[in-house]
Amino acid sequence: MVINDIFKQTLNFAFMTASSRSLTKLLPVIFCFFVMGFVDLVSLLTNYVKQDFGLSNTWANLFPLLAFFWFAVISIASGILMGRVGRKNTVLLSAAVTTIGMLLPVIHYNFAVALSAVALLGIGNTILQVALNPLLMDVVSTDRVASSITLGQFVKAISSFLGPLIVGLASAMFGDWKLVFPIYAVLTLISLVWLLWVPIIEQRRTEQKNSSIKEVFSLLGDRKILIYFLVILLIVGYEVGLMTTMPKYLMERCGVSLDEGTMVNSLYFAARTLGTFVATILLTRMAIHRFFAGIMICAVAGYVILLLTGSLPVIYTGLAIVGFFAASVFSVVFSLALQHKPTYANEISALMITGVAGGALVPPIMGLIADHSNQWVSLLVPLACLVYILSISVMMVRKKA
């Protein structure tokens, strides 16, 4: 009943958002948010590739590094490219890169191809995340931009939730988890053709100048912007590290199979999807800083619960709590950063997306720790990320920043 109500409200939300512009233009843009969620496939792929090629934890956890490394390298460059070739063309480029990446393992599958596929997925997703929100601004009215972005994030969360299910079903029913690649390739190609077919008139914002890479990074000299950037870096790193390690942790501690362990990622993303939806409602009724501190307290509590037990139901409960309450940290901090210096919205947006590279930093560290101890000890790294973010949220409440 609850899920049905959420689905109905989401549909109403979508059509309300589209009221000012043609739904024909909005739908292909929103569908691109679904493609954006494909990057979360990397956490699952890491565990299967580890099994396929007999890799150590250190080597296997380099796969998230390959995917999220590009957020640090090309986010700002993608923003500059977008200013030259246009938003729609930049999104189309991202879809082309992602499609190629997903087709490579279909043509031939070996370790080098798996590395290349993950790298292309990361490059395509980086370009997409930089360009998609600005493109969305060209298909909805000004008063619907915030709600439309929230809807897009909700769709992305649904994609992340479905990923582990697709991999699990492909492995269980057809004996080949790699079937996820042609499925994702087809979906990405659909998004490319759909968006290409729809004419979108992009608004020219002559008052906004193109900033250099140096000017964008100079914003880190502002203490608040630096803190927001670090939070983005750590919240993405925590999530990628947790999703990469949980299946291996359950195999190690509870003796489950890889396919069964993979399903825990779907539980997390289901909780995150619900948490994102609920947060959009609560943020209209609560002060953002108190909301931030409240969700972080609950997220840390949930994480401690999953670490202190060997019982599968309790671990699942703790993971669901973490997923639900940590779901909106990224969007909360992103909006705080934009509100801090609204005249630098474009530069701050590119800088915050660069922080998604945190997904490349945490998993390799966890892999090294796991190889020298065990998966449980490596899970203390994401906990440290959450505790730091909690301390930042409490500091914000005290200072009423």
Residue pairs with C-beta under 8 A, 6 or more apart in sequence:
6 274
6 277
9 277
10 151
10 154
10 277
13 147
13 151
14 26
14 30
14 151
15 23
16 144
16 147
17 26
17 140
17 144
17 147
17 148
17 151
18 26
18 27
18 140
19 144
20 140
20 141
20 143
20 144
21 139
21 140
21 141
22 139
24 198
25 139
25 198
25 199
25 200
26 139
26 140
26 148
27 194
28 191
28 194
28 195
28 197
28 198
29 132
29 135
29 136
29 139
29 152
29 195
29 200
30 136
30 148
30 151
30 152
30 155
31 155
31 190
31 191
31 194
32 91
32 95
32 128
32 132
32 191
32 195
33 132
33 152
33 153
33 155
33 156
33 159
34 155
34 156
34 158
34 159
34 187
34 191
35 95
35 98
35 128
35 159
35 187
35 188
35 191
36 125
36 128
36 129
36 132
36 152
36 156
36 159
37 155
37 156
37 157
37 158
37 159
37 160
37 162
37 163
38 98
38 102
38 121
38 125
38 159
38 163
38 184
38 187
38 188
39 67
39 68
39 121
39 122
39 125
40 159
40 160
40 163
40 243
40 265
40 269
41 121
41 163
41 167
41 180
41 184
42 63
42 64
42 67
42 68
42 118
42 121
42 122
42 240
42 244
42 359
43 64
43 240
43 243
43 244
43 265
44 163
44 164
44 167
44 243
44 247
44 262
44 265
45 63
45 114
45 118
46 60
46 61
46 63
46 64
46 244
46 363
47 60
47 244
47 247
47 248
47 258
47 261
47 262
48 167
48 177
48 178
48 258
49 55
49 60
49 63
49 111
49 114
50 57
50 59
50 60
50 248
51 258
53 111
53 114
56 367
56 371
57 248
57 366
57 367
57 368
57 370
57 371
57 375
57 378
58 364
58 367
58 368
58 370
58 371
59 367
60 367
61 244
61 363
61 364
61 366
61 367
61 370
62 363
62 364
62 367
63 114
63 115
63 118
63 363
64 240
64 241
64 244
64 359
64 360
64 362
64 363
64 364
65 360
65 361
65 363
65 364
66 115
66 118
66 119
66 122
66 360
67 118
67 119
67 121
67 122
67 125
67 359
67 360
68 122
68 236
68 240
68 356
68 357
68 358
68 359
68 360
68 361
69 122
69 357
69 360
70 119
70 122
70 123
70 125
70 126
70 357
71 122
71 126
71 129
71 353
71 354
71 355
71 356
71 357
71 359
71 360
72 354
72 357
72 360
73 357
74 123
74 126
74 127
75 126
75 129
75 130
75 350
75 351
75 353
75 354
75 356
76 213
76 216
76 217
76 350
76 351
76 354
77 213
78 90
78 126
78 127
78 130
78 131
78 350
79 130
79 346
79 349
79 350
80 210
80 213
81 90
81 127
82 90
82 130
82 131
82 134
83 210
85 93
86 202
87 131
87 134
87 135
87 138
87 202
88 135
88 195
88 200
88 202
90 127
90 130
90 131
90 135
91 127
91 128
91 131
91 132
91 135
91 195
92 192
92 195
92 196
93 127
94 124
94 125
94 126
94 127
94 128
94 131
95 124
95 128
95 188
95 189
95 191
95 192
95 195
96 124
96 192
97 120
97 123
97 124
97 127
98 120
98 121
98 124
98 125
98 128
98 184
98 188
99 185
99 188
99 189
99 192
100 120
101 116
101 117
101 118
101 119
101 120
101 121
101 123
101 124
102 117
102 121
102 181
102 182
102 184
102 185
102 188
103 181
103 182
103 185
104 113
104 116
104 117
104 120
104 181
105 113
105 114
105 117
105 178
105 181
106 178
106 181
106 182
106 185
107 113
109 178
117 181
126 353
126 356
129 353
129 356
130 349
130 350
130 353
132 152
133 149
133 152
133 349
135 200
135 202
136 145
136 148
136 149
136 152
137 145
137 203
138 200
138 201
138 202
138 203
139 200
140 148
150 276
150 280
150 331
153 276
153 331
154 273
154 276
154 277
154 280
157 269
157 272
157 273
157 276
157 327
158 273
160 269
160 272
160 273
161 266
161 269
161 270
161 272
161 273
162 266
163 180
163 265
163 266
163 269
164 262
164 263
164 264
164 265
164 266
164 269
165 263
165 266
166 180
166 183
167 177
167 180
167 262
168 259
168 262
168 263
168 266
170 176
170 177
170 178
170 179
170 180
170 183
171 177
171 259
171 262
172 259
208 346
211 346
211 347
215 347
216 347
216 350
216 351
217 351
219 225
219 341
219 344
219 347
219 348
219 351
220 226
220 229
220 351
222 340
222 341
224 337
224 340
224 401
225 337
225 340
225 341
225 348
225 351
227 392
228 333
228 334
228 336
228 337
228 340
228 352
229 337
229 351
229 352
229 354
229 355
230 355
230 388
230 392
231 329
231 333
231 389
231 392
232 330
232 333
232 334
232 352
232 355
232 356
232 358
233 355
233 357
233 358
233 361
234 358
234 362
234 385
234 388
234 389
235 326
235 329
235 330
235 333
235 358
235 385
235 389
236 330
236 355
236 356
236 357
236 358
236 359
237 358
237 359
237 361
237 362
237 363
237 382
237 385
238 326
238 358
238 362
238 382
238 385
238 386
238 389
239 326
239 359
239 382
240 358
240 359
240 362
240 363
241 359
241 362
241 363
241 365
241 366
241 378
241 381
241 382
241 385
242 268
242 322
242 379
242 382
243 265
243 268
244 363
244 366
245 363
245 366
245 370
245 375
245 378
245 379
245 382
246 261
246 264
246 265
246 268
246 319
247 258
247 261
247 262
247 264
247 265
248 261
248 370
248 375
249 261
249 375
249 376
249 379
250 256
250 260
250 261
250 264
250 312
250 315
251 257
251 258
251 261
252 374
252 375
252 376
253 310
253 375
253 376
254 310
254 312
254 315
256 312
264 315
264 316
264 319
267 316
267 319
267 320
267 323
268 319
268 320
268 322
268 323
269 323
270 320
270 323
271 319
271 320
271 321
271 322
271 323
271 324
271 327
272 323
272 324
272 326
272 327
273 327
274 324
274 327
275 323
275 324
275 325
275 326
275 327
275 328
276 327
276 328
276 331
278 324
279 291
279 295
279 327
279 328
279 331
279 332
282 291
283 291
283 328
283 332
286 294
288 332
288 335
288 336
289 393
289 396
289 397
289 400
289 401
290 397
291 332
292 329
292 332
292 333
292 393
292 396
292 397
293 390
293 393
293 394
293 396
293 397
295 325
295 326
295 328
295 329
296 325
296 326
296 329
296 386
296 389
296 390
296 393
296 394
297 390
298 321
298 324
298 325
299 321
299 322
299 325
299 326
299 329
299 386
299 390
300 383
300 386
300 387
300 390
301 321
302 317
302 318
302 319
302 320
302 321
302 322
302 324
302 325
303 318
303 322
303 382
303 383
303 386
304 318
304 383
305 314
305 317
305 318
305 321
306 314
306 315
306 317
306 318
306 319
306 322
307 318
307 376
307 379
307 380
307 383
309 315
309 318
322 386
326 386
329 389
333 352
334 349
334 352
337 348
337 352
338 345
338 348
338 349
340 348
341 348
362 381
362 382
362 385
365 381
366 378
366 379
366 381
366 382
367 378
369 377
369 378
369 380
369 381
370 377
370 378
395 401
